[in-house]
Amino acid sequence: MAFPPEPDIENISFIHLLRNRRDVDGTAPCLYVIGKNGNLAKTITVAEFVQGVDRLSSWLDQHLEAHSEDGWDPIAYTGPVDVRYLMFPLAALQTGRLVSRVG
């Protein structure tokens, strides 16, 4: 499997790296969701994760007012066992919103 040439790391985002990976092999695993019993419950592919971030970005733009001038409008509270915990920061950044961890 050939990978794209090394990007200019100074001008690239994490979501861009995921998109490049999706274009090479979208079926590659990105996340493993473990069930309460400790067994593998679901595998989320790179393509599914990127699609989720894109959908969430679109939802943010469609359903929320334009972000405030200082950019600090709460949009979600998530926990570390929630897959959206990984998607919200990427979607927020993709739509020009700032991201902060509270607590």
C-alpha positions as CSV (number, residue, x, y, z in Angstrom):
1,M,0.0,0.0,0.0
2,A,1.5,3.3,-1.1
3,F,1.1,6.4,1.1
4,P,0.9,10.0,-0.3
5,P,4.1,12.1,-0.1
6,E,5.0,13.6,3.2
7,P,2.9,16.8,3.8
8,D,4.3,20.1,4.9
9,I,3.7,19.4,8.6
10,E,3.6,23.2,9.4
11,N,0.5,23.7,7.3
12,I,-1.6,20.6,7.9
13,S,-4.4,19.7,10.3
14,F,-5.2,16.4,12.0
15,I,-8.4,16.1,9.9
16,H,-6.4,16.6,6.8
17,L,-4.1,13.7,7.8
18,L,-7.2,11.5,8.3
19,R,-8.6,12.5,4.9
20,N,-5.3,11.5,3.3
21,R,-5.4,8.2,5.1
22,R,-9.1,7.7,4.1
23,D,-8.1,8.3,0.4
24,V,-5.4,5.6,0.7
25,D,-7.5,3.1,2.6
26,G,-10.8,4.2,4.0
27,T,-11.5,0.8,5.5
28,A,-8.6,1.0,7.8
29,P,-9.5,1.0,11.5
30,C,-9.5,4.4,13.2
31,L,-11.2,3.7,16.6
32,Y,-12.1,0.6,18.5
33,V,-15.2,0.9,20.7
34,I,-15.0,-1.5,23.7
35,G,-18.2,-2.7,25.3
36,K,-18.9,-2.7,29.0
37,N,-17.9,-6.4,29.2
38,G,-14.5,-5.5,27.8
39,N,-15.1,-7.1,24.4
40,L,-14.8,-5.2,21.1
41,A,-18.2,-3.7,20.3
42,K,-17.5,-1.9,17.1
43,T,-14.7,-0.8,14.8
44,I,-15.0,2.6,13.3
45,T,-13.1,3.0,10.0
46,V,-11.1,6.1,9.0
47,A,-13.8,6.8,6.3
48,E,-16.6,6.6,8.9
49,F,-14.8,8.9,11.3
50,V,-14.0,11.5,8.7
51,Q,-17.7,11.3,7.5
52,G,-18.8,11.8,11.1
53,V,-16.6,14.9,11.6
54,D,-17.9,16.3,8.3
55,R,-21.5,15.7,9.2
56,L,-21.0,17.2,12.7
57,S,-19.3,20.3,11.1
58,S,-22.2,20.7,8.8
59,W,-24.7,20.4,11.7
60,L,-22.8,23.0,13.7
61,D,-22.9,25.5,10.8
62,Q,-26.6,24.8,10.1
63,H,-28.0,24.8,13.6
64,L,-25.9,27.2,15.6
65,E,-25.6,30.9,15.2
66,A,-22.3,32.2,14.0
67,H,-19.8,31.9,16.7
68,S,-19.2,35.0,18.9
69,E,-16.3,37.3,18.2
70,D,-14.2,35.8,20.9
71,G,-15.1,32.3,19.8
72,W,-16.0,30.9,23.2
73,D,-19.5,29.7,22.9
74,P,-20.2,26.3,24.6
75,I,-21.5,23.8,22.0
76,A,-21.1,20.4,23.7
77,Y,-20.2,18.7,26.9
78,T,-18.9,15.2,26.3
79,G,-17.1,12.6,28.3
80,P,-14.0,10.5,27.4
81,V,-16.0,7.3,26.9
82,D,-18.1,9.1,24.2
83,V,-16.8,8.8,20.6
84,R,-18.1,12.3,20.0
85,Y,-15.4,13.4,22.5
86,L,-13.0,13.0,19.6
87,M,-15.3,14.4,16.9
88,F,-16.4,17.6,18.4
89,P,-13.0,19.3,18.7
90,L,-12.2,18.5,15.0
91,A,-15.7,19.6,13.8
92,A,-15.5,22.8,15.9
93,L,-12.0,23.7,14.5
94,Q,-13.2,22.9,11.0
95,T,-16.0,25.4,11.4
96,G,-13.8,28.1,12.8
97,R,-14.8,27.7,16.4
98,L,-12.3,27.5,19.3
99,V,-11.9,24.4,21.4
100,S,-11.3,24.2,25.2
101,R,-11.3,21.4,27.7
102,V,-13.0,22.3,30.9
103,G,-12.4,20.4,34.1
